[in-house]
Amino acid sequence: MIRHVVMWRLRGPSPDDKRQQAERIRHALEGLDGIIPGMSSLEVGVAGAGDEHGADVVLISTHDDWVALAAYQKHPAHLEVARLIGEFKIERRVLDFEVTEQDPS
């Protein structure tokens, strides 16, 4: 499995504007759940009040393999959400890594 973690900082001129932008992004990202082949999980977090240096939105998704992650990145629904995020973001950080399943015993 591949874990895909993306964090964005948004350009909103006020905390309220950033929060509204973050909620629009959350809604759009959550709309991808269940429609992208090979994506087995998706979680979106929006920052609470506070740290002006932290990220405003985070996406954590899990994909079957590297091929599934590449297909996700080219999927038309993902590209549409990426365009929306592009309207609001000032910074994007990404980390993709392989996750090995561990035996719970």
Secondary structure, 3 states (H helix, E strand, C coil): CEEEEEEEEECCCCHHHHHHHHHHHHHHHHCCCCCCCCEEEEEEEECCCCCCCCCCEEEEEEECCHHHHHHHHHCHHHHHHHHHHHHHEEEEEEEEEECCCCCCC
